[in-house]
Amino acid sequence: MKAKYIYWKDEDFWLGYLEEYPDYQTQGITLEELNLNLRELYADLTSGQIPNVRKKGELEVA
């Protein structure tokens, strides 16, 4: 399974979030650490442990 994410470097840290869950960001000192943290974040968000998780959706209107 794959999940798309957005990431960028800000000063000394790599920051990022999962495209499906834009309200939840994480960080890492290295890009590898960011990827690990994103995997852990995905597991937490999809496990039901975090209440009221906001998701990104797509709506076809025409």
Number of C-alpha atoms within 10 A of each C-alpha: 2 4 10 9 14 11 17 12 14 9 7 9 15 19 21 22 23 21 15 15 18 14 12 17 15 18 21 18 12 14 17 11 15 20 20 15 18 23 14 12 18 17 12 12 18 10 10 10 10 9 8 8 12 12 13 10 7 5 5 4 4 3
